[in-house]
Amino acid sequence: MDKQLTLRQRLFVTEYLRCFNGTKAAIRAGYSKRSAASIAEQNLRKLEISQAVEAGLAELAMSSSEVLARLADIARGDVADLMEITPEGFTFKPLVMNDRGRMIVNPHTRLIKRIKQKATTYPAKTTDTEDRIVIETEIELYSALDALTSLAKHHKLFSDSAIDVRVEVGETLLSALDKIYGTALHVEAPERP
């Protein structure tokens, strides 16, 4: 970030890039609530601050290679990467152990579009048993098909153009297709009874 900015201005830029709300960013940066809106407006007009915001936005933006990598992750995604599967069933695994032996967020959680959990308590039927709690987890991943379609379009695997087939008078359809595709097409006529 630009060294010409004061500490409070740098905080303002950082907070603005988090929420994109000038008044909230000004308050979080330490400006008074009463003057936060006008300070935010003034700050965003200052050349140094607007340049710092633009630089921050450029850092936040994904490059085309990052977009393609993320789409490839989604296309290859497997719900099994988010679970510990045993003969007794499976357990959702949002945390995993890294190489250093520390628990971290499972990197495959970026595949999750939506997650919903529902806990249901079933009261004990007798006094010597405990209530039973059943937790249902519903996980929806981003669509692998949509990601594959986007990747295929990027790599121009689909053709949106129509093929112009013009058959001249006296020309057979097979000879016209032969001109388009450059190979002779062999079609066997069905046997007649």
N, C-alpha and C positions, 0 to 999 in steps of 0.2 A: 504494500500500500504506500501511497505517496508520503514521503517524510515531511512535506510542507504542511501537512494537516496536523492540527492539534490532537492530543490524545482523545478529547471528547468528540472531535469530528471523525476520527478513525473509528471510535466506538459507534457513532451514528451510522457510518457506512456499513459496518459489520452488522448492526442490528437491522438496518434497512434491507440488506441482502437476505436476512432471515425471514422478514415479515412483509416487505414491500409496502409498508404503511409508515409514512414519514412521521406522523404524530407519535405513534407507538415507539418508533425507533429513537426519536428525540427523548422521550421519557426514559426509555431503557438506557440511553447514553448518559443520563444524568441531568438533562435540562428540566426546568420546572414544568409541571403539568399545565400551568396557566399559559405559558408562552410556547409550549411545545409545537403547536400547529404552525405558528408564524416562524419559529426557528427552523422547523423542518422545511417549510417553503423557501426560506432564505438559503438554507444549506444546499438544497437541491438545485438552486440557481447558480451557486458558486462553481466556477469552472473546475477547480481542483477536486471538489467533492463529486461533481458529475462524472469526471474522468475516472475517479476511484470506483464509483458505482459501475461504470461501463466495464472497467477492468475486472471487477468482481463478477459481473455477469458473464464475461467471457470465460472466466475460470469455472463458473457453475455450469456453463453449457457443455453438453456432451459433443465430442468430436464424432465424425461419421464412423470412424472405426469403433468407437465405444458403442454407438447405436447398433452397429452390425454385430458386435460381440454380445451385447445384451439380447438381441433377437436370437442369436445362435444359442445362447444359454436357455432361453425360453423354449426354443424348438427342440432342444435336447433334454429338457427338463423331465424329471421323473419324480413322482410323489414319493417313491421309496427313498430318495435322498433326504427326505424330511422325517423319516421314521426309523425306529429301531424295530426290526421285524424278528419275532421269535416264533417257535411252534405254538405258543399260547395266544399269539395275536401280535398287535403292533402298538407302539407308543409314539406319539408325536414328539419329535426331537428338535426343539427350536434352539437348543444350545449344544455345542460340540466341544470336544477337547482339541486345542491346537497343538502344534509341535512342541511347545514349551510346557505343556501340561496344564494350561489355563483354559477355563471355560470361556468360549466366545459365542457370539450369535452365529448360528448355522448360515454359511454363505448362500445356501439354497433357499433361504426364506425370501429372497428377491423374486422367486418364482410364484409366490403367493399373491393372488389377486384379492382374495377375501378369506377371512377365517371367522367362524362363528362357533361359540361353545355354549352348551346348555347343561346345567347341572340339575339333576332330579334326585330328590331325597325320598327314599322309600322307608317308611317307618317300620321299626322292628315288630315282628309278629308276636314275639314272646318277650317276657321281661329279661330273659338271660341272653338275648341277642341285641346287637346294636343296629341303629339305623344304617341303611345302605345308601351310599351316594353314587350315582352313575353319572359320569361326565361324558357327554357326546360332543365330539369335535367334528365340524364340517369344514373342509379345506377346499377352496376353489383356486386352481392354478390359472395363470394367464394361458390363453389358448395357443397351443403348439402349432395348430393349423394356421392361425392368423400370422404367427411369427414366420412360419415356413412360406406362406404366401407373400409376405413382405420381402423376405430374402429372395424368393424366386423372382419377384418383380425387379428388385435391385439388380440381380444378375441377368436380367432380361431373358428369363427362361420362358416367359409367356409372350405370345405375340398378340397384340391388339389389332393388328392390321388385317384387313380382309384380302383375300386372294382374288384377283381379277381373272376370271376364266372367260375367254371369248372364243367361241367356236365359229370358225368361218364356214361358209356355205359349202357343203360337200365333205367337210372334215368330220371325223368321228370324235366323240368325246375322249376316247382313249388316246388318240393322237394329240389332242389339245392338252391333256394332262401330261403327256410325254414331253411336250414343249416346256411346261412349267417345272416339272420335277427333274427332267433330264435323264430319266431312265424309262425304259419300256415297262409298262404295266401289263402283267399277264393275268387275264381273267378267264377262268374256265367257265364255259357255259354249262348249266346243269343238264344232266341227261334227261331226255324226254322218254316217257314210257311208250 
